[in-house]
Amino acid sequence: MAPVILSSDKMALSMFSGDKKAWPVYLTIGNILKDIRRRVSAHATILIGYLPVSKLECFHKKTRSVAGHRLFHYAMSLLLRPLVDAGRKGKAMVCADGLVRQVHPILAAYVADFPE
């Protein structure tokens, strides 16, 4: 088993050209020491994709929140589909000792800063 940690936080792309935003999703492995995992120079975290950022103005104000939650969950299900398949079936991976092992990645944590 390989514990997978996901993280995301909405970020502004430009301070000068309006309200352009992105919501990147990063992946790291839980068996990497926290001190190493948090160091940018260690390259222990990878970008796996972006979630859509939308004001959802096509929805009525009272249904906008539900639509936003549905959009988030749908986008995450598409983004994580390969991880779910690998978790169920396993993947042959070369480990640090050079041996090839059948690894089953599982989602251990999702760290995010959600809008209020």
N, C-alpha and C positions, 0 to 999 in steps of 0.2 A: 504494500500500500504506500502511496505517496500523497501526503496531505498537501492540498493546493490552497493557496491564499489569494483571493482576488481583492483588488482595491480600485476605487474610482472616486472622482471628485470633479464637479463641473468647473471649468476654467475659462477665463476670457482669452480669446485669441488675439484681440487687438484693442488697445485702449483709445485708438484714434479714429477707427472707421466704424463706429456704431456698436451694436450689441452682438457681435459675432462670438459664439460660444461653442465649446466642444466638451464632451464628457468621455474622456478616455478611460479604458478599463485595462488594468495591469494585472499580471499573474506572476506569482513566485511560488516556490516550493517550501513547505513548512519545516523540512528537515535541514534547511540552511540556517545557521546560527543567526539570531536576530541582529547582532552587531554587524555582521557581514551583509545580511539581506537589506538593511536600511542604508547602507553606504552606496551612493550613486556610482562610485568608481568600481564597485565590485560587479556591476552588471548582472545582479541576481534577480532583477525584475524585468519582465518584458511587456511591451504593449501588445495586447491581443485584438484591440478594436476600439471603436467609438460607438457610444450610444447616441441616438438622435436627441437633439435639443430643439424643442418646438414650443411655441406659446399656445398651440392648440386653439387658436381663435375661431376655428370652424365649428367648435362645440359650444353649447350654451354654458354660461358661467358655472352653473351648479353641477354639470356633468364633466367639466374639464378635468377635475382632479381624478375621477375614476378613469377617464380616457388616458390620462398621463400615466397612471399606474399600469394600465393594460399595455400601453406602448412600451414601458420600461420592461415589463416581464416578457413580452413577446420578443423584444430585441435581445434580451439576455438569453432567452431560450435558443435563439438562432446562433448567437455568439458562442454559447457553451455546448452546443450539440456535439462537436467532436470530443469534448471532454467527457460528456456523458457516455458516449459510445466506448471510449477508451476505458472508462471506469467499469463498465459492464463486461467488456470482452478482454481487457488488458492489452498492453502494448509491449512488445519486445524492446528493451532499452539497454544501452550500454551503461553500466554503473561506474562509479569512481574507481573501483578496483579492476576495471577492464572486462568483467564478466557480463554476459548478456542475461538479463532476467525479465520475467513477465511482470510488469508493473501495472497496478490499478490505481490511477489518480482519483482522489475523492475530494470534494469541496469541503475544506475544514473551516474556512472563515471567509466572510465578505465584509470588508471594511469600506464604509462609504460615508460621505457627508451629504445627506439628503436635504433638499430644500425644506424650509419650515412649512 
